[in-house]
Amino acid sequence: AAAEAAALLALGRTGTVTIGADGSRCGQPVTLLVEASVPPPRMIVFGAIDYAAALARAGSFLGYHVTVCDARPVFATRARFPDADELVVAWPHTYLDRTRTDAR
């Protein structure tokens, strides 16, 4: 049952796992709910240029966690990117070196 639950979590899926009478202490079969909660997908926008604000707004609307990254602090501001979840003032290669990205 533990392997089944781990497999559901690894896939990011919610489901049920039944433990039979032989595997439970109460003597009766027990059904467990395994609920997976995955973080929202990320959108990283490099360059705080004019169209990046619209891109950040669209990403936020679609449920992405939006990060805007630009090395120029005068452009990477909350006033220009109110819909971004995160503003990073750094060169793109520096930011990518210190953050974790995945296939999503």
C-alpha beads as a LAMMPS data file, in Angstrom:
LAMMPS data file: protein, C-alpha beads

104 atoms
103 bonds

1 atom types
1 bond types

-500.0 500.0 xlo xhi
-500.0 500.0 ylo yhi
-500.0 500.0 zlo zhi

Masses

1 110.0

Atoms # bond

1 1 1 0.000 0.000 0.000
2 1 1 2.853 2.369 0.760
3 1 1 4.287 1.763 -2.710
4 1 1 0.897 2.490 -4.306
5 1 1 0.548 5.720 -2.328
6 1 1 4.092 6.773 -3.236
7 1 1 3.370 6.073 -6.914
8 1 1 0.267 8.291 -6.822
9 1 1 2.221 11.101 -5.182
10 1 1 5.082 10.768 -7.669
11 1 1 2.599 11.163 -10.530
12 1 1 0.905 14.122 -8.829
13 1 1 -2.418 12.294 -8.764
14 1 1 -5.117 11.943 -6.143
15 1 1 -6.581 8.501 -5.559
16 1 1 -7.441 5.815 -3.047
17 1 1 -5.383 2.934 -1.720
18 1 1 -6.933 0.029 0.150
19 1 1 -5.035 -1.770 2.867
20 1 1 -6.318 -5.284 3.345
21 1 1 -7.106 -6.936 6.669
22 1 1 -3.699 -8.602 6.666
23 1 1 -1.888 -5.247 6.456
24 1 1 -3.870 -3.239 8.970
25 1 1 -3.940 -3.356 12.738
26 1 1 -7.696 -3.000 13.055
27 1 1 -8.444 -6.285 11.297
28 1 1 -10.723 -4.740 8.657
29 1 1 -9.808 -3.389 5.212
30 1 1 -9.160 0.353 5.267
31 1 1 -9.345 2.705 2.288
32 1 1 -6.974 5.659 2.400
33 1 1 -7.304 8.845 0.386
34 1 1 -3.997 10.002 -1.075
35 1 1 -4.259 13.634 -2.125
36 1 1 -1.482 15.110 -4.223
37 1 1 -0.952 18.830 -4.260
38 1 1 1.441 20.106 -6.886
39 1 1 2.639 23.689 -7.088
40 1 1 1.502 25.779 -10.047
41 1 1 3.706 25.720 -13.130
42 1 1 6.289 28.482 -13.385
43 1 1 6.687 31.127 -16.030
44 1 1 10.002 32.957 -16.032
45 1 1 10.110 36.127 -18.133
46 1 1 13.571 37.465 -18.895
47 1 1 13.719 41.145 -19.724
48 1 1 11.499 43.804 -18.164
49 1 1 10.521 45.253 -21.523
50 1 1 7.147 46.675 -22.532
51 1 1 5.413 43.490 -23.690
52 1 1 6.696 41.519 -20.665
53 1 1 4.019 43.120 -18.445
54 1 1 1.271 41.758 -20.709
55 1 1 2.966 38.365 -20.734
56 1 1 3.158 38.374 -16.919
57 1 1 -0.522 39.324 -16.707
58 1 1 -1.512 36.496 -19.053
59 1 1 0.626 33.995 -17.161
60 1 1 -0.888 35.002 -13.838
61 1 1 -4.408 34.748 -15.291
62 1 1 -3.629 31.232 -16.552
63 1 1 -2.453 30.095 -13.113
64 1 1 1.313 30.286 -13.520
65 1 1 3.687 31.447 -10.801
66 1 1 5.250 34.337 -12.734
67 1 1 8.818 35.535 -12.183
68 1 1 10.185 38.548 -14.045
69 1 1 13.970 38.758 -14.167
70 1 1 15.987 41.748 -15.365
71 1 1 19.386 43.088 -14.331
72 1 1 18.129 46.682 -14.411
73 1 1 16.444 47.646 -11.126
74 1 1 14.860 50.717 -12.687
75 1 1 12.770 48.455 -14.966
76 1 1 12.076 45.432 -12.729
77 1 1 9.631 47.179 -10.400
78 1 1 6.303 46.270 -8.826
79 1 1 4.745 49.335 -10.466
80 1 1 5.593 47.981 -13.919
81 1 1 4.770 44.332 -13.098
82 1 1 1.865 44.244 -10.624
83 1 1 0.805 40.769 -11.789
84 1 1 4.199 39.107 -11.300
85 1 1 4.534 36.878 -8.253
86 1 1 8.256 37.519 -8.033
87 1 1 10.622 40.199 -9.312
88 1 1 14.316 39.372 -9.565
89 1 1 17.029 41.927 -10.229
90 1 1 19.828 39.805 -11.686
91 1 1 21.348 38.772 -14.964
92 1 1 19.437 35.831 -16.467
93 1 1 22.388 33.433 -16.335
94 1 1 23.001 34.291 -12.668
95 1 1 19.357 33.724 -11.782
96 1 1 19.235 30.415 -13.659
97 1 1 22.365 29.232 -11.848
98 1 1 20.742 29.702 -8.448
99 1 1 17.162 28.623 -9.116
100 1 1 15.684 25.203 -9.691
101 1 1 13.835 24.572 -12.936
102 1 1 12.029 21.466 -14.078
103 1 1 10.204 20.187 -17.141
104 1 1 7.037 22.060 -16.209

Bonds

1 1 1 2
2 1 2 3
3 1 3 4
4 1 4 5
5 1 5 6
6 1 6 7
7 1 7 8
8 1 8 9
9 1 9 10
10 1 10 11
11 1 11 12
12 1 12 13
13 1 13 14
14 1 14 15
15 1 15 16
16 1 16 17
17 1 17 18
18 1 18 19
19 1 19 20
20 1 20 21
21 1 21 22
22 1 22 23
23 1 23 24
24 1 24 25
25 1 25 26
26 1 26 27
27 1 27 28
28 1 28 29
29 1 29 30
30 1 30 31
31 1 31 32
32 1 32 33
33 1 33 34
34 1 34 35
35 1 35 36
36 1 36 37
37 1 37 38
38 1 38 39
39 1 39 40
40 1 40 41
41 1 41 42
42 1 42 43
43 1 43 44
44 1 44 45
45 1 45 46
46 1 46 47
47 1 47 48
48 1 48 49
49 1 49 50
50 1 50 51
51 1 51 52
52 1 52 53
53 1 53 54
54 1 54 55
55 1 55 56
56 1 56 57
57 1 57 58
58 1 58 59
59 1 59 60
60 1 60 61
61 1 61 62
62 1 62 63
63 1 63 64
64 1 64 65
65 1 65 66
66 1 66 67
67 1 67 68
68 1 68 69
69 1 69 70
70 1 70 71
71 1 71 72
72 1 72 73
73 1 73 74
74 1 74 75
75 1 75 76
76 1 76 77
77 1 77 78
78 1 78 79
79 1 79 80
80 1 80 81
81 1 81 82
82 1 82 83
83 1 83 84
84 1 84 85
85 1 85 86
86 1 86 87
87 1 87 88
88 1 88 89
89 1 89 90
90 1 90 91
91 1 91 92
92 1 92 93
93 1 93 94
94 1 94 95
95 1 95 96
96 1 96 97
97 1 97 98
98 1 98 99
99 1 99 100
100 1 100 101
101 1 101 102
102 1 102 103
103 1 103 104
